[in-house]
Amino acid sequence: MDEDVAAGFEQLVSDALDELPDEIRDLMTNVAVTVEDEPPPGENLLGLYQGVPWGNRGPYYAGALPDKITIYRLPLERVSGGDPERLRAAVRRTVFHEIAHHFGISDQRLVDIDRY
C-alpha cells in the first residue's frame, strides 16, 4: 500500500471520529478503530464491528480485549469512484455505521431510523 494514500485514508477515518459529539466519544470505551485494505475473502464489506456492544456489557466485562472497528480502504475507494468528496462522505458514513453497532444498534434499526 502506498504510504501517502494510506496516511490520507487514515486521516479521513480520524476526521470522521473527530466529528463525533463529545458525549458519544466519551462513551466509546475499550474499542479500537483500525484500517485494512480489504475485508476477509468472500465478504462484501466497507467496515466491520467485532466485540461486545456497549449496552450488553455486564458487571463481568472488566478486563476484556478491546472491541474492534475495521474500516476497509479499497472497497470504499472503489465505491467513491475516485471522487475525494464521495470518499470522505463514504468513510464518514461507514465509521458512524460501525460505531452504531458498537452501541448495539442493529442494521434493521438503522434502516428504521433512515440511517443505513
C-alpha positions as CSV (number, residue, x, y, z in Angstrom):
1,M,0.0,0.0,0.0
2,D,1.3,3.5,-0.9
3,E,2.2,5.2,2.4
4,D,0.8,8.6,1.3
5,V,-2.5,7.0,0.2
6,A,-2.8,5.0,3.4
7,A,-2.0,8.1,5.6
8,G,-4.6,10.1,3.7
9,F,-7.2,7.5,4.2
10,E,-6.4,7.1,7.9
11,Q,-6.8,10.8,8.2
12,L,-10.3,10.6,6.7
13,V,-11.1,8.0,9.4
14,S,-9.6,10.2,12.1
15,D,-11.6,13.2,10.8
16,A,-14.8,11.2,11.0
17,L,-14.0,10.2,14.6
18,D,-13.3,13.9,15.4
19,E,-16.7,14.8,14.1
20,L,-18.4,12.7,16.8
21,P,-20.2,14.7,19.5
22,D,-18.2,14.7,22.8
23,E,-21.0,12.7,24.5
24,I,-20.6,9.8,22.1
25,R,-16.8,9.9,22.0
26,D,-16.8,9.8,25.8
27,L,-19.0,6.7,25.9
28,M,-16.7,4.8,23.4
29,T,-14.7,2.7,25.7
30,N,-12.5,-0.3,25.1
31,V,-12.8,-0.1,21.3
32,A,-10.0,0.2,18.7
33,V,-10.6,1.6,15.2
34,T,-8.3,0.2,12.5
35,V,-7.9,0.4,8.7
36,E,-7.2,-2.6,6.5
37,D,-7.1,-2.7,2.7
38,E,-9.7,-5.4,2.1
39,P,-12.3,-7.4,4.1
40,P,-11.9,-11.1,4.6
41,P,-12.1,-13.2,1.4
42,G,-15.7,-13.6,0.3
43,E,-17.0,-10.7,2.4
44,N,-18.5,-7.7,0.7
45,L,-18.0,-5.1,3.5
46,L,-17.0,-1.5,3.9
47,G,-16.5,-1.8,7.6
48,L,-16.9,-4.3,10.4
49,Y,-17.6,-4.2,14.1
50,Q,-16.4,-7.0,16.3
51,G,-17.0,-7.1,20.0
52,V,-19.5,-6.8,22.8
53,P,-21.9,-3.9,22.2
54,W,-21.7,-1.2,24.8
55,G,-25.3,-1.9,26.1
56,N,-24.6,-5.6,26.5
57,R,-21.6,-5.2,28.8
58,G,-22.4,-6.5,32.2
59,P,-20.6,-6.5,35.5
60,Y,-18.1,-9.1,34.4
61,Y,-16.9,-7.2,31.3
62,A,-13.8,-5.8,33.0
63,G,-10.5,-7.0,31.5
64,A,-12.0,-7.9,28.1
65,L,-10.0,-7.4,25.0
66,P,-10.9,-4.2,23.1
67,D,-13.8,-4.3,20.6
68,K,-12.6,-3.7,17.0
69,I,-14.0,-1.5,14.3
70,T,-12.3,-2.1,11.0
71,I,-12.7,0.2,8.0
72,Y,-11.8,-1.3,4.6
73,R,-9.9,1.2,2.4
74,L,-10.1,-0.3,-1.1
75,P,-13.8,-1.1,-1.2
76,L,-14.5,2.5,0.0
77,E,-12.2,3.9,-2.7
78,R,-14.0,1.8,-5.3
79,V,-17.5,2.9,-4.3
80,S,-16.3,6.6,-4.3
81,G,-15.2,6.3,-8.0
82,G,-12.1,8.4,-7.4
83,D,-14.1,11.4,-6.1
84,P,-12.4,12.7,-3.0
85,E,-15.7,14.2,-1.6
86,R,-17.6,11.0,-2.2
87,L,-14.8,9.1,-0.4
88,R,-14.9,11.4,2.6
89,A,-18.6,11.0,2.8
90,A,-18.4,7.2,2.4
91,V,-15.7,6.9,5.1
92,R,-17.7,9.1,7.5
93,R,-20.9,7.1,6.9
94,T,-19.1,3.8,7.4
95,V,-17.3,4.9,10.6
96,F,-20.6,6.2,12.0
97,H,-22.4,3.0,11.0
98,E,-19.8,0.8,12.8
99,I,-19.9,3.0,15.8
100,A,-23.7,2.5,15.9
101,H,-23.0,-1.3,16.1
102,H,-20.6,-0.6,19.0
103,F,-23.6,0.9,20.8
104,G,-25.8,-2.1,20.0
105,I,-27.8,-0.5,17.1
106,S,-28.7,-3.2,14.6
107,D,-28.7,-2.8,10.8
108,Q,-32.5,-3.1,10.9
109,R,-32.8,-0.3,13.5
110,L,-30.5,1.8,11.3
111,V,-32.9,1.2,8.4
112,D,-35.9,2.0,10.5
113,I,-34.4,5.4,11.5
114,D,-33.3,6.1,7.9
115,R,-29.6,5.9,8.8
116,Y,-28.5,2.9,6.9
